[in-house]
């Protein structure tokens, strides 16, 4: 597979990230572009296709990579061909993305959940490839979750496993973007933090919330709310390692120690509480793009890998 290049893409509601990933997982020509124009148009797939063509014209002299790998903030069907549901990007619903792009470019196209790509990058970065169970928790606008068992991403019967953000939380009543009420994501996410800021601390910018109010009861309650779904999954899987990432824990003065204490408080004693291993993502914009490349190379090596 020497000299092969993957066009990795991390597509979110705010930005699209592009980059070329080689077989050593080195990244080149990394680009970030806003996605508003893509998702407000009538046909977002045509817009993404044109952005791919423009990127290849600029960085590959009009040639195509060996494959395209695309991450979405979405649920993906079991075949890993169709984006089925994207609560925060309504234009991405029930679209056969892989089929559309393969017809357009005549090369392999792979799609998956963006958090799975983040997990693959973090497993590589922390040298966890040989660990039996690794859990990833990505606390951002929503509550992202990925699970690796024996080196394989957990998919489930329908391909929608590890939707931790959409487990029901007792006492939670807010409407979630998925259409249900009381999902964990309504309590444990950036959306919830923004509501706390708006209701209780309107004169504080969201970026300064932990710097100025980390000891306030509402913030401590929010951190505990983050810990409960994490501890729940840890109690179920008894993992070798836990990875925590996302925009919230990377905010200035985030109370990481209090989060860890809250997680341990909710864990089964003595185990898994006694020897839980927690690692953290490196805060880089490129992680999801490199993870997309890792995933594509695994797919090129084995069609059974999903």
LINPE-V565022 format. One record per residue. N is the residue number from 1. RES is the residue in one letter. OMEGA is omega in degrees with one decimal (none if undefined). Layout:
# LINPE-V565022
<<N;RES;OMEGA> <N;RES;OMEGA>>
This chain:
# LINPE-V565022
<<1;X;-177.5> <2;X;174.8> <3;X;176.4> <4;X;178.2> <5;X;175.0> <6;X;168.2> <7;X;177.6> <8;X;-178.8> <9;X;176.1> <10;X;-170.9> <11;X;178.3> <12;X;-179.3> <13;X;-178.6> <14;X;-175.9> <15;X;167.4> <16;X;178.4> <17;X;-179.0> <18;X;171.7> <19;X;176.5> <20;X;-177.0> <21;X;178.9> <22;X;-172.9> <23;X;174.6> <24;X;-179.5> <25;X;172.2> <26;X;-174.3> <27;X;174.3> <28;X;175.6> <29;X;179.1> <30;X;-175.9> <31;X;172.5> <32;X;179.0> <33;X;176.0> <34;X;-176.9> <35;X;-174.4> <36;X;-177.9> <37;X;-179.4> <38;X;-171.2> <39;X;175.9> <40;X;-177.5> <41;X;-176.2> <42;X;-175.8> <43;X;-176.7> <44;X;-179.5> <45;X;176.5> <46;X;179.4> <47;X;178.5> <48;X;178.0> <49;X;179.9> <50;X;176.8> <51;X;177.2> <52;X;179.0> <53;X;-179.4> <54;X;178.7> <55;X;-179.5> <56;X;176.9> <57;X;-175.4> <58;X;-169.1> <59;X;178.3> <60;X;-179.9> <61;X;177.3> <62;X;176.9> <63;X;178.7> <64;X;174.4> <65;X;178.6> <66;X;176.0> <67;X;174.4> <68;X;179.7> <69;X;-169.5> <70;X;176.0> <71;X;-178.4> <72;X;175.5> <73;X;-162.9> <74;X;161.6> <75;X;-176.9> <76;X;-177.8> <77;X;-174.0> <78;X;-179.3> <79;X;-175.4> <80;X;177.6> <81;X;-169.3> <82;X;168.3> <83;X;-172.2> <84;X;-176.0> <85;X;178.4> <86;X;-173.6> <87;X;-175.5> <88;X;175.8> <89;X;-170.7> <90;X;-179.7> <91;X;-178.4> <92;X;179.4> <93;X;174.8> <94;X;179.7> <95;X;178.4> <96;X;-172.0> <97;X;-175.5> <98;X;179.0> <99;X;-179.2> <100;X;-176.3> <101;X;177.5> <102;X;174.9> <103;X;-176.6> <104;X;-170.2> <105;X;177.5> <106;X;173.2> <107;X;178.6> <108;X;177.0> <109;X;-178.8> <110;X;177.5> <111;X;177.1> <112;X;176.0> <113;X;-178.3> <114;X;-179.4> <115;X;175.2> <116;X;177.3> <117;X;175.1> <118;X;178.1> <119;X;179.8> <120;X;176.8> <121;X;-177.3> <122;X;176.0> <123;X;177.6> <124;X;-176.0> <125;X;-177.0> <126;X;177.0> <127;X;-177.1> <128;X;-172.9> <129;X;-175.3> <130;X;179.4> <131;X;-174.9> <132;X;-177.7> <133;X;176.0> <134;X;178.7> <135;X;177.5> <136;X;178.6> <137;X;-174.2> <138;X;-171.2> <139;X;-178.9> <140;X;175.1> <141;X;172.6> <142;X;177.7> <143;X;-179.0> <144;X;-176.2> <145;X;175.0> <146;X;-176.8> <147;X;176.0> <148;X;179.0> <149;X;-179.3> <150;X;179.3> <151;X;179.4> <152;X;175.7> <153;X;178.0> <154;X;-177.6> <155;X;-174.4> <156;X;-175.9> <157;X;-176.2> <158;X;-179.6> <159;X;-172.4> <160;X;175.9> <161;X;175.8> <162;X;173.4> <163;X;-176.2> <164;X;-179.9> <165;X;-175.7> <166;X;167.3> <167;X;179.6> <168;X;178.9> <169;X;179.3> <170;X;179.5> <171;X;177.6> <172;X;-175.3> <173;X;-176.3> <174;X;176.7> <175;X;178.3> <176;X;177.3> <177;X;179.6> <178;X;-179.7> <179;X;176.8> <180;X;176.1> <181;X;171.4> <182;X;177.1> <183;X;177.4> <184;X;-177.8> <185;X;177.9> <186;X;-179.1> <187;X;-170.8> <188;X;-177.4> <189;X;175.3> <190;X;177.3> <191;X;178.6> <192;X;179.7> <193;X;178.0> <194;X;178.3> <195;X;176.7> <196;X;178.7> <197;X;-177.9> <198;X;-175.2> <199;X;-169.3> <200;X;-174.1> <201;X;-173.7> <202;X;-179.1> <203;X;179.5> <204;X;175.5> <205;X;-178.2> <206;X;-178.0> <207;X;-177.8> <208;X;-174.2> <209;X;-177.6> <210;X;177.7> <211;X;-173.5> <212;X;-170.1> <213;X;-172.6> <214;X;-178.9> <215;X;178.6> <216;X;-179.3> <217;X;-178.0> <218;X;179.6> <219;X;177.4> <220;X;176.5> <221;X;177.6> <222;X;179.4> <223;X;177.2> <224;X;176.1> <225;X;174.3> <226;X;-172.8> <227;X;-172.1> <228;X;177.0> <229;X;177.7> <230;X;-179.6> <231;X;178.6> <232;X;-179.1> <233;X;177.4> <234;X;178.0> <235;X;179.7> <236;X;-169.5> <237;X;-176.4> <238;X;-168.5> <239;X;170.9> <240;X;179.7> <241;X;171.6> <242;X;174.6> <243;X;177.0> <244;X;179.8> <245;X;179.9> <246;X;-172.9> <247;X;-176.8> <248;X;179.8> <249;X;178.2> <250;X;176.7> <251;X;179.7> <252;X;173.7> <253;X;174.7> <254;X;-176.5> <255;X;-176.0> <256;X;-179.3> <257;X;179.5> <258;X;176.0> <259;X;180.0> <260;X;177.1> <261;X;179.2> <262;X;177.2> <263;X;-179.1> <264;X;179.6> <265;X;-177.5> <266;X;-177.6> <267;X;174.5> <268;X;178.2> <269;X;-0.8> <270;X;-178.3> <271;X;11.0> <272;X;-173.7> <273;X;-169.5> <274;X;-175.1> <275;X;177.4> <276;X;179.6> <277;X;-179.8> <278;X;175.1> <279;X;-176.7> <280;X;175.3> <281;X;170.3> <282;X;-174.9> <283;X;177.7> <284;X;178.9> <285;X;-173.1> <286;X;-169.2> <287;X;-177.1> <288;X;179.0> <289;X;176.9> <290;X;175.9> <291;X;175.7> <292;X;177.4> <293;X;177.5> <294;X;-178.9> <295;X;-178.2> <296;X;178.4> <297;X;175.7> <298;X;178.6> <299;X;178.3> <300;X;178.4> <301;X;-176.7> <302;X;178.6> <303;X;177.7> <304;X;179.5> <305;X;178.4> <306;X;none>>
